[in-house]
Amino acid sequence: MDAGYGDLLAHEVKYVTQTIEKIMSLWSKDGKRNFTVKVPKSHRIKEFELLLKQMLIHYQVPVRTTIQEVPIEIKCTCGYSGEARTSDPEDVIKVLCPNCSKNKAKVISGKDIEVF
């Protein structure tokens, strides 16, 4: 495993930790036990899901989660509006316009992880 992969995992740990904080807050406040977590395609979904499950077990949070991958919707300077394409290099995932292949578009939706 190279250092770049470790950096990517560290990046996902940050978002998983924030997600667990949201889940724990809802769980302790409402007693809710089933959650849907919507994760944008700009994240490494498999790694995110694995880390989330492992950390929930570690912290002994008795909840169930369902992960849903959500598309990233953009509005590009070239005039395109719609679902973005994501690159998948080993170091950084970039959001790209499928029309002009540039990453200068504004993200309209699918930017944040949401917990329901």
Order of alpha helices (4+ residues) and beta strands (2+ residues): alpha-beta-alpha-beta-beta-beta-beta-beta-beta-beta
